[in-house]
Amino acid sequence: MSDAIELVGLTKRFGDVVAVDDVSLSVEPGELLTLLGPSGCGKTTLLRLLSGFEQPTSGSIRVGGVDVTSQPPHRRDINQVFQSYALFPHLSVRDNIAFGLKMRRCGAPEIARRVAAVIELVSLEGLEGRLAHELSGGQRQRVALARAIVPEPRVLLLDEPLSALDAKLRREMQVELRRLQKKIGLTTILVTHDQEEALAMSDRVAVMTAGRIEQLGAGEAVYHQPRTRFVADFLGESNLIEVRVVSVSDGEISLESEGGWRIAAVLGGAGSVRLGIACTVSIRPEKFRIVREPPGGVNSISGRVEEKTFLGAMLRLVVDAGSGRRLTILVPESDQTAAFSVGDAILCACDRRDVVVLDL
Amino acid sequence: MLTPMVLWLVLFAVLPMAILFVYSFCSRDDLGRIVFTFSLENYSRVFDPRYLHIMVRSFGYASATTAICLIMGYPTAYFMARRSEKIRERLLVLVMIPFWTSFLIRTYAWIQILKGSGLLNTVLGSTHLIAAPVEWLYTPAAVMIGLVYSFVPFMILPIFSSAEKLSNDLIEAAHDLGAGPLRVFTTVIIPLTAPGIAAGVVLVFVPTMGMFAVSDILGGAQVPLIGNVIQNQFLQARNWPFGAALGIVFTLLFAVSYGLLQRRPRWDRAASA
């Protein structure tokens, strides 16, 4: 079976640039953890520290309790699926997959048996003799995956593994990759900038920015309860509103924005809140609904439809809420199609539970 | 258009070869004029022990030159190809600079370096590596130095071009899968730069076999190579038919070795298609 990973105070500097800044992280055996962030956030460097292609400036990496920090890449039982797939162009599918086993000096019968098994696992039967350039994008992806898992590493690293595929295939491969990963029970670290991929595939997501992990948790938790402005903005779409605390009572907090809009939110956790303090709230576009009457006990705001975009199942509306503030809201297309067109006045409501107070 | 190219080829390649081919079956009169008879005598002379000996020596020199060029050129080309683009371009210019000067002039320049009171002996003498000046000039060593010097860029350039195309991801992937530095080299780097090696070997070996200027200038007349023999037949001995027969035999040998070395692997043909 696979092993736990433990990163302790991992830092990597390139000259003056701190690419990875004091990252500590534990990954459970068999878990799929995603490092999610924009380009330049340090996720790729963190992955390269794990694979051994970069040496950390300080900190350590343990796999299954053993410190591997000073081991070169070829001695670590960590295999990677490269973004470019990096299939050896001069070797057949079979020889690509067998490469790791040959390097480990397995016997020919064992290699043949294990390669055949993994080829079946990733459904590449019949393509064993092909060269990389004779395969489709999805097939190459499977070969890269098969090549990385056949030596039975302790940890699998996936570097933007699906970014070269078209949208439909990418979604199929997300499901398939996740299914395979669960089946083998392999500890896996996925690096991606695609939030949908992160949410669809991971047990936990680590949102990274500026070399640090900004928030770590299950996808749903990070999505619904972002702790910082960056997370709320990067993971999914969000309406971010600058507010000031007006009153606190009974686990409920009352806030006011500059334009005079009053927002009520449920106060999560035991944070001490001082009156008058400035903070930001995040409201997801899909948490709004369109109402006819101002409902009691929930937040509501009136405005004018400025833009209307048809997205298929959903409609995206940009609402001008006065004093230069704009809200983006998502409503089911079936809901209100005929009722609204650009320029109409509407009333939007959202539950106080759906208002997330950030940076408090 | 196809026609000008065909014309060009006929005029400058096919026709001269045809003339050479016809001459190689002729004989000559006492004044060196061509007598159009049909005889295989020239070809049987090619395999005369005297010429066979020179041929074997030429083959030896060409093989040694190719091997030394490969040993010197491969690491150089690989090192160059792994630099950043800016440095890569500058290094490439350094390799090409010698081509700005005539090959003959550069070979004559080596006389200044290799002669008894030349640069090489001065340097070696001042470092006390040698007690007395060594006579380098007009020795096989001088010929080897001249040949390697002349042809090493032709080894570097094709290897550089294939090493440049070698993606770093492939090297890392091999490391990642458990290959140490040596095995990465033998299982990934060598096979993927093999087309460059093959091209370099052809580009060095073939002209070295036919080279006569270097052995003339730096070897005196001490180490005639097959190129010198052919040149002599045409210019001094005035035995054009025999020179033509030697030329034809060598052209055929080259064609065969070129054909063998240029068979590109399936992956490489597809990659550049």
Chai-1 contact restraints between the chains, C-beta under 6 A:
chainA,res_idxA,chainB,res_idxB,connection_type,confidence,min_distance_angstrom,max_distance_angstrom,comment,restraint_id
A,S51,B,D176,contact,1.0,0.0,6.0,A-B,restraint_1
A,F53,B,E172,contact,1.0,0.0,6.0,A-B,restraint_2
A,P73,B,H175,contact,1.0,0.0,6.0,A-B,restraint_3
A,P73,B,D176,contact,1.0,0.0,6.0,A-B,restraint_4
A,H74,B,H175,contact,1.0,0.0,6.0,A-B,restraint_5
A,H74,B,G178,contact,1.0,0.0,6.0,A-B,restraint_6
A,H74,B,A179,contact,1.0,0.0,6.0,A-B,restraint_7
A,H74,B,G180,contact,1.0,0.0,6.0,A-B,restraint_8
A,N79,B,D176,contact,1.0,0.0,6.0,A-B,restraint_9
A,Q80,B,D176,contact,1.0,0.0,6.0,A-B,restraint_10
A,F82,B,D169,contact,1.0,0.0,6.0,A-B,restraint_11
A,F82,B,A173,contact,1.0,0.0,6.0,A-B,restraint_12
A,S84,B,D169,contact,1.0,0.0,6.0,A-B,restraint_13
A,A86,B,D169,contact,1.0,0.0,6.0,A-B,restraint_14
A,A86,B,L170,contact,1.0,0.0,6.0,A-B,restraint_15
A,A86,B,A173,contact,1.0,0.0,6.0,A-B,restraint_16
A,P89,B,W267,contact,1.0,0.0,6.0,A-B,restraint_17
A,H90,B,P191,contact,1.0,0.0,6.0,A-B,restraint_18
A,H90,B,W267,contact,1.0,0.0,6.0,A-B,restraint_19
A,F99,B,L177,contact,1.0,0.0,6.0,A-B,restraint_20
A,G100,B,L177,contact,1.0,0.0,6.0,A-B,restraint_21
A,G100,B,G178,contact,1.0,0.0,6.0,A-B,restraint_22
A,M103,B,L177,contact,1.0,0.0,6.0,A-B,restraint_23
A,M103,B,G178,contact,1.0,0.0,6.0,A-B,restraint_24
A,M103,B,A179,contact,1.0,0.0,6.0,A-B,restraint_25
A,R104,B,G178,contact,1.0,0.0,6.0,A-B,restraint_26
A,L131,B,W267,contact,1.0,0.0,6.0,A-B,restraint_27
A,H133,B,A270,contact,1.0,0.0,6.0,A-B,restraint_28
